[in-house]
Amino acid sequence: MKINEKAIAICKQHYEKQCGRCPIRSACVATVGHGQEGLDEWVRKVNEAAEKMSF
C-alpha cells in the first residue's frame, strides 16, 4: 500500500510551513502500529484523510 497522490500533494503544499494548518496532519503524525499491518493501517488513514479534503 502506498501514500496516494492527493496526500502527497497536500503534504508538499504544507511541509514548507512545518505542516502548519495541514488538514491531514493528525493522520500523518499518528503512531504507526507494529509490523506491516500497522504501516498499512497508517497509510490507509492518511489516504482516507486526504480523500476527504477538497483540493
C-alpha positions as protocol buffer text, in pm:
chain_id: "A"
residue {
  index: 1
  type: MET
  ca { x: 0 y: 0 z: 0 }
}
residue {
  index: 2
  type: LYS
  ca { x: 129 y: 347 z: -91 }
}
residue {
  index: 3
  type: ILE
  ca { x: 50 y: 704 z: 3 }
}
residue {
  index: 4
  type: ASN
  ca { x: -181 y: 834 z: -271 }
}
residue {
  index: 5
  type: GLU
  ca { x: -111 y: 1131 z: -497 }
}
residue {
  index: 6
  type: LYS
  ca { x: -364 y: 1354 z: -324 }
}
residue {
  index: 7
  type: ALA
  ca { x: -197 y: 1303 z: 16 }
}
residue {
  index: 8
  type: ILE
  ca { x: 144 y: 1371 z: -137 }
}
residue {
  index: 9
  type: ALA
  ca { x: 18 y: 1694 z: -296 }
}
residue {
  index: 10
  type: ILE
  ca { x: -133 y: 1812 z: 33 }
}
residue {
  index: 11
  type: CYS
  ca { x: 190 y: 1733 z: 214 }
}
residue {
  index: 12
  type: LYS
  ca { x: 402 y: 1920 z: -40 }
}
residue {
  index: 13
  type: GLN
  ca { x: 178 y: 2223 z: -2 }
}
residue {
  index: 14
  type: HIS
  ca { x: 208 y: 2235 z: 379 }
}
residue {
  index: 15
  type: TYR
  ca { x: 552 y: 2088 z: 452 }
}
residue {
  index: 16
  type: GLU
  ca { x: 740 y: 2410 z: 378 }
}
residue {
  index: 17
  type: LYS
  ca { x: 546 y: 2572 z: 664 }
}
residue {
  index: 18
  type: GLN
  ca { x: 634 y: 2292 z: 909 }
}
residue {
  index: 19
  type: CYS
  ca { x: 290 y: 2139 z: 844 }
}
residue {
  index: 20
  type: GLY
  ca { x: 108 y: 2440 z: 987 }
}
residue {
  index: 21
  type: ARG
  ca { x: -268 y: 2409 z: 936 }
}
residue {
  index: 22
  type: CYS
  ca { x: -226 y: 2093 z: 730 }
}
residue {
  index: 23
  type: PRO
  ca { x: -565 y: 1923 z: 704 }
}
residue {
  index: 24
  type: ILE
  ca { x: -419 y: 1571 z: 719 }
}
residue {
  index: 25
  type: ARG
  ca { x: -158 y: 1633 z: 989 }
}
residue {
  index: 26
  type: SER
  ca { x: -342 y: 1443 z: 1262 }
}
residue {
  index: 27
  type: ALA
  ca { x: -336 y: 1129 z: 1048 }
}
residue {
  index: 28
  type: CYS
  ca { x: 29 y: 1180 z: 948 }
}
residue {
  index: 29
  type: VAL
  ca { x: 164 y: 1225 z: 1298 }
}
residue {
  index: 30
  type: ALA
  ca { x: -35 y: 936 z: 1446 }
}
residue {
  index: 31
  type: THR
  ca { x: 166 y: 649 z: 1585 }
}
residue {
  index: 32
  type: VAL
  ca { x: 234 y: 373 z: 1335 }
}
residue {
  index: 33
  type: GLY
  ca { x: 139 y: 31 z: 1469 }
}
residue {
  index: 34
  type: HIS
  ca { x: 369 y: -269 z: 1471 }
}
residue {
  index: 35
  type: GLY
  ca { x: 463 y: -457 z: 1158 }
}
residue {
  index: 36
  type: GLN
  ca { x: 338 y: -433 z: 805 }
}
residue {
  index: 37
  type: GLU
  ca { x: -21 y: -433 z: 926 }
}
residue {
  index: 38
  type: GLY
  ca { x: 42 y: -122 z: 1135 }
}
residue {
  index: 39
  type: LEU
  ca { x: 210 y: 55 z: 846 }
}
residue {
  index: 40
  type: ASP
  ca { x: -71 y: -39 z: 607 }
}
residue {
  index: 41
  type: GLU
  ca { x: -330 y: 93 z: 852 }
}
residue {
  index: 42
  type: TRP
  ca { x: -141 y: 422 z: 891 }
}
residue {
  index: 43
  type: VAL
  ca { x: -117 y: 464 z: 512 }
}
residue {
  index: 44
  type: ARG
  ca { x: -488 y: 387 z: 478 }
}
residue {
  index: 45
  type: LYS
  ca { x: -577 y: 655 z: 735 }
}
residue {
  index: 46
  type: VAL
  ca { x: -352 y: 916 z: 572 }
}
residue {
  index: 47
  type: ASN
  ca { x: -503 y: 842 z: 231 }
}
residue {
  index: 48
  type: GLU
  ca { x: -854 y: 847 z: 376 }
}
residue {
  index: 49
  type: ALA
  ca { x: -791 y: 1187 z: 538 }
}
residue {
  index: 50
  type: ALA
  ca { x: -662 y: 1322 z: 207 }
}
residue {
  index: 51
  type: GLU
  ca { x: -961 y: 1192 z: 13 }
}
residue {
  index: 52
  type: LYS
  ca { x: -1197 y: 1377 z: 250 }
}
residue {
  index: 53
  type: MET
  ca { x: -1034 y: 1708 z: 153 }
}
residue {
  index: 54
  type: SER
  ca { x: -1144 y: 1916 z: -140 }
}
residue {
  index: 55
  type: PHE
  ca { x: -820 y: 2010 z: -312 }
}
